Amino acid sequence: MTIAVTTPTGHVGSRTLQLLLQAGVRPRALLRDPARLDPGLHDLVDLAQGDLLDPGFVRTATEGVDTLLWITPENLTAADPLAEMTAIVAAGTAAVHANRIRHIVLISSVGAELRTGAGLIDGLAHSEQQFTATGAHVHILRCGYYYTNLLAMADQLHTGTLTTTADPDQPMPWVDPRDVGEIAAARLLNPRTTGTTVQAVHGPADLTWTQAADILSTALDTKITLTVLPDDTMAAALTETGMTEPAIAALLAMTSGLRDGFTPEQPRTPLTTTPTTLHAWATTNLRR
């Protein structure tokens, strides 16, 4: 069995790659910059260097692949992130057709079931539709809000502030991407699913932003004050960073599209619950 992993240096892909190696598999890693991969792994994986935006690269890199972990990267520095995601998905699905890849583990997000109106999540919804249309056996992991999104707010958090445009009292699943990577590895190693299936990855608990601020206060030993910003105020701040208008719209719509009482399609069960708490993650990754 030949397994390929996209974005193998990301939070999900890197954990999946590590577990595949520990299971005795030599995976194929599709990546733009091999220098970002741990040098100790270079001799343990088959490296395919190129850009997921290049259909020719993706097709060649996945020749002979039986099972594929597909992660559509979100690039907020792109002029139009959603258009870029669409192009990446087109390259991936063309490769699945050309190489007759039979099993795919697809990383998606809660909210993708809405199909539209949720900004960047719409790009993941599109990936669900396009990959399932290939006729391959597709196992979709719809994940909660990644703890690692907080890394972009690390400096702010250490001054005692957490900002969001979301409803501060609306609970939603929060999850450690490493836990997502572990489930992805398990599914890649046991590709018995047929047809299209969806499994949520909800983390250990649904949290509101208010609760998250309290947890971070304890983990960082710093009083964290939650500030809820209107969309236009956040848009103005993002404009000052140089982000394009389509990128800002896609980012803000991810929150606004889920703001009106959205409930994930998959309920919380032992199957969707993963172990790493926000407190444990923040203590390890944010504490100075």
LONUFI-185114 format. One record per residue (C-alpha): residue number from 0; residue in three letters; x, y, z. Coordinates in pm, whole numbers, padded with zeros to 5 digits. Layout:
BEGIN
<site i="NUM" aa="ALA" east="X" north="Y" up="Z"/>
...
//
This chain:
BEGIN
<site i="0" aa="MET" east="00000" north="00000" up="00000"/>
<site i="1" aa="THR" east="00139" north="00340" up="-00102"/>
<site i="2" aa="ILE" east="00017" north="00634" up="00108"/>
<site i="3" aa="ALA" east="00066" north="00998" up="00008"/>
<site i="4" aa="VAL" east="00040" north="01291" up="00247"/>
<site i="5" aa="THR" east="-00017" north="01652" up="00143"/>
<site i="6" aa="THR" east="00100" north="01946" up="00360"/>
<site i="7" aa="PRO" east="00329" north="01712" up="00561"/>
<site i="8" aa="THR" east="00486" north="02002" up="00753"/>
<site i="9" aa="GLY" east="00154" north="02142" up="00874"/>
<site i="10" aa="HIS" east="-00002" north="02079" up="01213"/>
<site i="11" aa="VAL" east="-00216" north="01787" up="01091"/>
<site i="12" aa="GLY" east="00005" north="01647" up="00818"/>
<site i="13" aa="SER" east="00322" north="01639" up="01028"/>
<site i="14" aa="ARG" east="00156" north="01432" up="01299"/>
<site i="15" aa="THR" east="00007" north="01195" up="01041"/>
<site i="16" aa="LEU" east="00346" north="01153" up="00874"/>
<site i="17" aa="GLN" east="00514" north="01071" up="01206"/>
<site i="18" aa="LEU" east="00259" north="00806" up="01297"/>
<site i="19" aa="LEU" east="00274" north="00643" up="00955"/>
<site i="20" aa="LEU" east="00651" north="00613" up="00991"/>
<site i="21" aa="GLN" east="00613" north="00466" up="01340"/>
<site i="22" aa="ALA" east="00368" north="00214" up="01195"/>
<site i="23" aa="GLY" east="00631" north="00094" up="00950"/>
<site i="24" aa="VAL" east="00499" north="00272" up="00642"/>
<site i="25" aa="ARG" east="00719" north="00469" up="00402"/>
<site i="26" aa="PRO" east="00482" north="00749" up="00296"/>
<site i="27" aa="ARG" east="00516" north="00984" up="00003"/>
<site i="28" aa="ALA" east="00526" north="01348" up="00114"/>
<site i="29" aa="LEU" east="00405" north="01619" up="-00124"/>
<site i="30" aa="LEU" east="00557" north="01953" up="-00025"/>
<site i="31" aa="ARG" east="00694" north="02275" up="-00170"/>
<site i="32" aa="ASP" east="00998" north="02314" up="00053"/>
<site i="33" aa="PRO" east="01181" north="02003" up="00180"/>
<site i="34" aa="ALA" east="01386" north="02227" up="00410"/>
<site i="35" aa="ARG" east="01077" north="02266" up="00627"/>
<site i="36" aa="LEU" east="01066" north="01892" up="00692"/>
<site i="37" aa="ASP" east="01271" north="01752" up="00981"/>
<site i="38" aa="PRO" east="01603" north="01653" up="00819"/>
<site i="39" aa="GLY" east="01592" north="01326" up="01013"/>
<site i="40" aa="LEU" east="01284" north="01225" up="00811"/>
<site i="41" aa="HIS" east="01425" north="01283" up="00463"/>
<site i="42" aa="ASP" east="01561" north="00930" up="00427"/>
<site i="43" aa="LEU" east="01243" north="00775" up="00570"/>
<site i="44" aa="VAL" east="00991" north="00919" up="00326"/>
<site i="45" aa="ASP" east="00963" north="00958" up="-00050"/>
<site i="46" aa="LEU" east="00983" north="01332" up="-00115"/>
<site i="47" aa="ALA" east="00785" north="01487" up="-00399"/>
<site i="48" aa="GLN" east="00868" north="01857" up="-00428"/>
<site i="49" aa="GLY" east="00625" north="02090" up="-00597"/>
<site i="50" aa="ASP" east="00317" north="02309" up="-00562"/>
<site i="51" aa="LEU" east="-00036" north="02176" up="-00513"/>
<site i="52" aa="LEU" east="-00148" north="02450" up="-00753"/>
<site i="53" aa="ASP" east="00039" north="02268" up="-01031"/>
<site i="54" aa="PRO" east="-00183" north="01991" up="-01175"/>
<site i="55" aa="GLY" east="00112" north="01826" up="-01348"/>
<site i="56" aa="PHE" east="00308" north="01802" up="-01025"/>
<site i="57" aa="VAL" east="00015" north="01661" up="-00829"/>
<site i="58" aa="ARG" east="-00058" north="01402" up="-01097"/>
<site i="59" aa="THR" east="00304" north="01287" up="-01120"/>
<site i="60" aa="ALA" east="00356" north="01292" up="-00741"/>
<site i="61" aa="THR" east="00057" north="01065" up="-00682"/>
<site i="62" aa="GLU" east="00132" north="00803" up="-00947"/>
<site i="63" aa="GLY" east="00103" north="00456" up="-00793"/>
<site i="64" aa="VAL" east="-00068" north="00590" up="-00480"/>
<site i="65" aa="ASP" east="-00344" north="00378" up="-00328"/>
<site i="66" aa="THR" east="-00442" north="00599" up="-00035"/>
<site i="67" aa="LEU" east="-00420" north="00977" up="-00004"/>
<site i="68" aa="LEU" east="-00442" north="01225" up="00280"/>
<site i="69" aa="TRP" east="-00570" north="01542" up="00115"/>
<site i="70" aa="ILE" east="-00553" north="01873" up="00300"/>
<site i="71" aa="THR" east="-00648" north="02183" up="00102"/>
<site i="72" aa="PRO" east="-00429" north="02462" up="00242"/>
<site i="73" aa="GLU" east="-00579" north="02801" up="00319"/>
<site i="74" aa="ASN" east="-00350" north="03085" up="00212"/>
<site i="75" aa="LEU" east="-00459" north="03420" up="00353"/>
<site i="76" aa="THR" east="-00173" north="03594" up="00171"/>
<site i="77" aa="ALA" east="-00325" north="03497" up="-00164"/>
<site i="78" aa="ALA" east="-00507" north="03764" up="-00361"/>
<site i="79" aa="ASP" east="-00820" north="03547" up="-00347"/>
<site i="80" aa="PRO" east="-00787" north="03253" up="-00103"/>
<site i="81" aa="LEU" east="-01110" north="03085" up="-00209"/>
<site i="82" aa="ALA" east="-01012" north="03094" up="-00577"/>
<site i="83" aa="GLU" east="-00675" north="02943" up="-00488"/>
<site i="84" aa="MET" east="-00842" north="02666" up="-00287"/>
<site i="85" aa="THR" east="-01066" north="02589" up="-00585"/>
<site i="86" aa="ALA" east="-00762" north="02558" up="-00812"/>
<site i="87" aa="ILE" east="-00583" north="02329" up="-00566"/>
<site i="88" aa="VAL" east="-00888" north="02105" up="-00539"/>
<site i="89" aa="ALA" east="-00910" north="02087" up="-00919"/>
<site i="90" aa="ALA" east="-00547" north="01972" up="-00934"/>
<site i="91" aa="GLY" east="-00611" north="01710" up="-00667"/>
<site i="92" aa="THR" east="-00926" north="01565" up="-00816"/>
<site i="93" aa="ALA" east="-00767" north="01551" up="-01162"/>
<site i="94" aa="ALA" east="-00484" north="01346" up="-01012"/>
<site i="95" aa="VAL" east="-00731" north="01114" up="-00838"/>
<site i="96" aa="HIS" east="-00899" north="01049" up="-01174"/>
<site i="97" aa="ALA" east="-00573" north="01009" up="-01367"/>
<site i="98" aa="ASN" east="-00411" north="00775" up="-01115"/>
<site i="99" aa="ARG" east="-00727" north="00593" up="-01009"/>
<site i="100" aa="ILE" east="-00664" north="00656" up="-00642"/>
<site i="101" aa="ARG" east="-00921" north="00453" up="-00454"/>
<site i="102" aa="HIS" east="-00907" north="00575" up="-00093"/>
<site i="103" aa="ILE" east="-00894" north="00935" up="00031"/>
<site i="104" aa="VAL" east="-00894" north="01078" up="00382"/>
<site i="105" aa="LEU" east="-01011" north="01438" up="00337"/>
<site i="106" aa="ILE" east="-00963" north="01706" up="00603"/>
<site i="107" aa="SER" east="-01259" north="01941" up="00626"/>
<site i="108" aa="SER" east="-01435" north="02152" up="00889"/>
<site i="109" aa="VAL" east="-01754" north="02171" up="01083"/>
<site i="110" aa="GLY" east="-01972" north="02409" up="00885"/>
<site i="111" aa="ALA" east="-01880" north="02253" up="00551"/>
<site i="112" aa="GLU" east="-02219" north="02084" up="00553"/>
<site i="113" aa="LEU" east="-02373" north="02430" up="00499"/>
<site i="114" aa="ARG" east="-02200" north="02426" up="00157"/>
<site i="115" aa="THR" east="-02201" north="02807" up="00128"/>
<site i="116" aa="GLY" east="-02200" north="03125" up="00334"/>
<site i="117" aa="ALA" east="-01908" north="03039" up="00566"/>
<site i="118" aa="GLY" east="-01611" north="03201" up="00395"/>
<site i="119" aa="LEU" east="-01299" north="02985" up="00387"/>
<site i="120" aa="ILE" east="-01504" north="02686" up="00500"/>
<site i="121" aa="ASP" east="-01683" north="02712" up="00165"/>
<site i="122" aa="GLY" east="-01353" north="02609" up="00007"/>
<site i="123" aa="LEU" east="-01352" north="02294" up="00218"/>
<site i="124" aa="ALA" east="-01717" north="02228" up="00132"/>
<site i="125" aa="HIS" east="-01619" north="02252" up="-00234"/>
<site i="126" aa="SER" east="-01339" north="02001" up="-00174"/>
<site i="127" aa="GLU" east="-01589" north="01759" up="-00018"/>
<site i="128" aa="GLN" east="-01814" north="01783" up="-00321"/>
<site i="129" aa="GLN" east="-01537" north="01752" up="-00578"/>
<site i="130" aa="PHE" east="-01347" north="01464" up="-00418"/>
<site i="131" aa="THR" east="-01661" north="01261" up="-00353"/>
<site i="132" aa="ALA" east="-01757" north="01314" up="-00718"/>
<site i="133" aa="THR" east="-01441" north="01131" up="-00829"/>
<site i="134" aa="GLY" east="-01593" north="00797" up="-00734"/>
<site i="135" aa="ALA" east="-01313" north="00721" up="-00489"/>
<site i="136" aa="HIS" east="-01390" north="00601" up="-00135"/>
<site i="137" aa="VAL" east="-01370" north="00926" up="00064"/>
<site i="138" aa="HIS" east="-01359" north="00949" up="00443"/>
<site i="139" aa="ILE" east="-01419" north="01311" up="00545"/>
<site i="140" aa="LEU" east="-01293" north="01441" up="00879"/>
<site i="141" aa="ARG" east="-01494" north="01751" up="00975"/>
<site i="142" aa="CYS" east="-01287" north="01920" up="01241"/>
<site i="143" aa="GLY" east="-01359" north="02178" up="01506"/>
<site i="144" aa="TYR" east="-01179" north="02508" up="01558"/>
<site i="145" aa="TYR" east="-00806" north="02446" up="01571"/>
<site i="146" aa="TYR" east="-00625" north="02550" up="01888"/>
<site i="147" aa="THR" east="-00335" north="02649" up="01664"/>
<site i="148" aa="ASN" east="-00535" north="02946" up="01532"/>
<site i="149" aa="LEU" east="-00442" north="03104" up="01865"/>
<site i="150" aa="LEU" east="-00073" north="03104" up="01769"/>
<site i="151" aa="ALA" east="-00139" north="03409" up="01551"/>
<site i="152" aa="MET" east="-00267" north="03584" up="01865"/>
<site i="153" aa="ALA" east="00023" north="03482" up="02091"/>
<site i="154" aa="ASP" east="00166" north="03832" up="02140"/>
<site i="155" aa="GLN" east="-00180" north="03969" up="02207"/>
<site i="156" aa="LEU" east="-00253" north="03693" up="02456"/>
<site i="157" aa="HIS" east="00060" north="03772" up="02653"/>
<site i="158" aa="THR" east="-00064" north="04129" up="02695"/>
<site i="159" aa="GLY" east="-00386" north="03986" up="02840"/>
<site i="160" aa="THR" east="-00620" north="04026" up="02542"/>
<site i="161" aa="LEU" east="-00814" north="03784" up="02322"/>
<site i="162" aa="THR" east="-01020" north="03919" up="02032"/>
<site i="163" aa="THR" east="-01290" north="03764" up="01818"/>
<site i="164" aa="THR" east="-01582" north="03862" up="01598"/>
<site i="165" aa="ALA" east="-01781" north="03558" up="01710"/>
<site i="166" aa="ASP" east="-02068" north="03541" up="01957"/>
<site i="167" aa="PRO" east="-01876" north="03510" up="02286"/>
<site i="168" aa="ASP" east="-02135" north="03278" up="02440"/>
<site i="169" aa="GLN" east="-02197" north="03041" up="02149"/>
<site i="170" aa="PRO" east="-02030" north="02702" up="02210"/>
<site i="171" aa="MET" east="-01841" north="02528" up="01933"/>
<site i="172" aa="PRO" east="-01599" north="02235" up="01908"/>
<site i="173" aa="TRP" east="-01230" north="02319" up="01969"/>
<site i="174" aa="VAL" east="-00962" north="02065" up="01878"/>
<site i="175" aa="ASP" east="-00587" north="02006" up="01873"/>
<site i="176" aa="PRO" east="-00474" north="01945" up="01511"/>
<site i="177" aa="ARG" east="-00233" north="01678" up="01638"/>
<site i="178" aa="ASP" east="-00536" north="01478" up="01746"/>
<site i="179" aa="VAL" east="-00680" north="01524" up="01398"/>
<site i="180" aa="GLY" east="-00353" north="01394" up="01254"/>
<site i="181" aa="GLU" east="-00376" north="01084" up="01470"/>
<site i="182" aa="ILE" east="-00725" north="01001" up="01348"/>
<site i="183" aa="ALA" east="-00617" north="01066" up="00990"/>
<site i="184" aa="ALA" east="-00327" north="00822" up="01030"/>
<site i="185" aa="ALA" east="-00557" north="00555" up="01173"/>
<site i="186" aa="ARG" east="-00794" north="00593" up="00879"/>
<site i="187" aa="LEU" east="-00513" north="00584" up="00624"/>
<site i="188" aa="LEU" east="-00380" north="00262" up="00776"/>
<site i="189" aa="ASN" east="-00725" north="00103" up="00775"/>
<site i="190" aa="PRO" east="-00884" north="00213" up="00447"/>
<site i="191" aa="ARG" east="-01181" north="-00020" up="00461"/>
<site i="192" aa="THR" east="-01446" north="00249" up="00436"/>
<site i="193" aa="THR" east="-01644" north="00236" up="00114"/>
<site i="194" aa="GLY" east="-01836" north="00514" up="-00050"/>
<site i="195" aa="THR" east="-01841" north="00849" up="00128"/>
<site i="196" aa="THR" east="-01840" north="00873" up="00507"/>
<site i="197" aa="VAL" east="-01814" north="01169" up="00742"/>
<site i="198" aa="GLN" east="-01655" north="01163" up="01086"/>
<site i="199" aa="ALA" east="-01645" north="01471" up="01306"/>
<site i="200" aa="VAL" east="-01339" north="01553" up="01516"/>
<site i="201" aa="HIS" east="-01475" north="01768" up="01795"/>
<site i="202" aa="GLY" east="-01197" north="01780" up="02052"/>
<site i="203" aa="PRO" east="-01270" north="01712" up="02421"/>
<site i="204" aa="ALA" east="-01536" north="01982" up="02473"/>
<site i="205" aa="ASP" east="-01749" north="02247" up="02309"/>
<site i="206" aa="LEU" east="-01628" north="02584" up="02432"/>
<site i="207" aa="THR" east="-01751" north="02940" up="02411"/>
<site i="208" aa="TRP" east="-01499" north="03217" up="02355"/>
<site i="209" aa="THR" east="-01572" north="03333" up="02708"/>
<site i="210" aa="GLN" east="-01479" north="02990" up="02843"/>
<site i="211" aa="ALA" east="-01171" north="02982" up="02622"/>
<site i="212" aa="ALA" east="-01052" north="03313" up="02769"/>
<site i="213" aa="ASP" east="-01094" north="03173" up="03121"/>
<site i="214" aa="ILE" east="-00902" north="02855" up="03032"/>
<site i="215" aa="LEU" east="-00621" north="03056" up="02872"/>
<site i="216" aa="SER" east="-00604" north="03280" up="03179"/>
<site i="217" aa="THR" east="-00532" north="02976" up="03394"/>
<site i="218" aa="ALA" east="-00294" north="02811" up="03148"/>
<site i="219" aa="LEU" east="-00089" north="03126" up="03090"/>
<site i="220" aa="ASP" east="-00117" north="03256" up="03446"/>
<site i="221" aa="THR" east="-00235" north="03586" up="03298"/>
<site i="222" aa="LYS" east="-00579" north="03741" up="03317"/>
<site i="223" aa="ILE" east="-00713" north="03724" up="02961"/>
<site i="224" aa="THR" east="-00984" north="03976" up="02873"/>
<site i="225" aa="LEU" east="-01207" north="03883" up="02582"/>
<site i="226" aa="THR" east="-01285" north="04162" up="02337"/>
<site i="227" aa="VAL" east="-01558" north="04114" up="02077"/>
<site i="228" aa="LEU" east="-01501" north="04329" up="01770"/>
<site i="229" aa="PRO" east="-01758" north="04421" up="01506"/>
<site i="230" aa="ASP" east="-01680" north="04281" up="01163"/>
<site i="231" aa="ASP" east="-01602" north="04625" up="01017"/>
<site i="232" aa="THR" east="-01354" north="04703" up="01293"/>
<site i="233" aa="MET" east="-01175" north="04373" up="01238"/>
<site i="234" aa="ALA" east="-01180" north="04429" up="00861"/>
<site i="235" aa="ALA" east="-01015" north="04767" up="00904"/>
<site i="236" aa="ALA" east="-00744" north="04615" up="01124"/>
<site i="237" aa="LEU" east="-00677" north="04337" up="00873"/>
<site i="238" aa="THR" east="-00662" north="04589" up="00588"/>
<site i="239" aa="GLU" east="-00379" north="04765" up="00770"/>
<site i="240" aa="THR" east="-00180" north="04439" up="00766"/>
<site i="241" aa="GLY" east="-00196" north="04435" up="00385"/>
<site i="242" aa="MET" east="-00452" north="04156" up="00353"/>
<site i="243" aa="THR" east="-00660" north="04176" up="00037"/>
<site i="244" aa="GLU" east="-01033" north="04244" up="00038"/>
<site i="245" aa="PRO" east="-01126" north="03890" up="-00082"/>
<site i="246" aa="ALA" east="-00903" north="03739" up="00188"/>
<site i="247" aa="ILE" east="-01061" north="03955" up="00459"/>
<site i="248" aa="ALA" east="-01411" north="03871" up="00339"/>
<site i="249" aa="ALA" east="-01333" north="03497" up="00335"/>
<site i="250" aa="LEU" east="-01184" north="03508" up="00684"/>
<site i="251" aa="LEU" east="-01461" north="03710" up="00846"/>
<site i="252" aa="ALA" east="-01739" north="03512" up="00676"/>
<site i="253" aa="MET" east="-01603" north="03199" up="00839"/>
<site i="254" aa="THR" east="-01727" north="03338" up="01172"/>
<site i="255" aa="SER" east="-02028" north="03536" up="01058"/>
<site i="256" aa="GLY" east="-02162" north="03244" up="00856"/>
<site i="257" aa="LEU" east="-02172" north="03025" up="01167"/>
<site i="258" aa="ARG" east="-02288" north="03298" up="01404"/>
<site i="259" aa="ASP" east="-02662" north="03229" up="01393"/>
<site i="260" aa="GLY" east="-02683" north="02923" up="01615"/>
<site i="261" aa="PHE" east="-02504" north="02674" up="01389"/>
<site i="262" aa="THR" east="-02503" north="02315" up="01518"/>
<site i="263" aa="PRO" east="-02259" north="02064" up="01363"/>
<site i="264" aa="GLU" east="-02426" north="01792" up="01158"/>
<site i="265" aa="GLN" east="-02242" north="01519" up="01350"/>
<site i="266" aa="PRO" east="-02326" north="01510" up="01723"/>
<site i="267" aa="ARG" east="-02063" north="01476" up="01992"/>
<site i="268" aa="THR" east="-02004" north="01108" up="02067"/>
<site i="269" aa="PRO" east="-01710" north="00898" up="02189"/>
<site i="270" aa="LEU" east="-01614" north="00860" up="01821"/>
<site i="271" aa="THR" east="-01592" north="01237" up="01761"/>
<site i="272" aa="THR" east="-01425" north="01328" up="02092"/>
<site i="273" aa="THR" east="-01046" north="01361" up="02115"/>
<site i="274" aa="PRO" east="-00836" north="01393" up="02433"/>
<site i="275" aa="THR" east="-00618" north="01705" up="02426"/>
<site i="276" aa="THR" east="-00768" north="01992" up="02625"/>
<site i="277" aa="LEU" east="-00720" north="02360" up="02545"/>
<site i="278" aa="HIS" east="-00551" north="02405" up="02884"/>
<site i="279" aa="ALA" east="-00295" north="02133" up="02811"/>
<site i="280" aa="TRP" east="-00230" north="02261" up="02460"/>
<site i="281" aa="ALA" east="-00191" north="02624" up="02570"/>
<site i="282" aa="THR" east="00043" north="02531" up="02856"/>
<site i="283" aa="THR" east="00270" north="02353" up="02609"/>
<site i="284" aa="ASN" east="00247" north="02588" up="02311"/>
<site i="285" aa="LEU" east="00172" north="02938" up="02441"/>
<site i="286" aa="ARG" east="00327" north="02965" up="02784"/>
<site i="287" aa="ARG" east="00654" north="03160" up="02798"/>
//
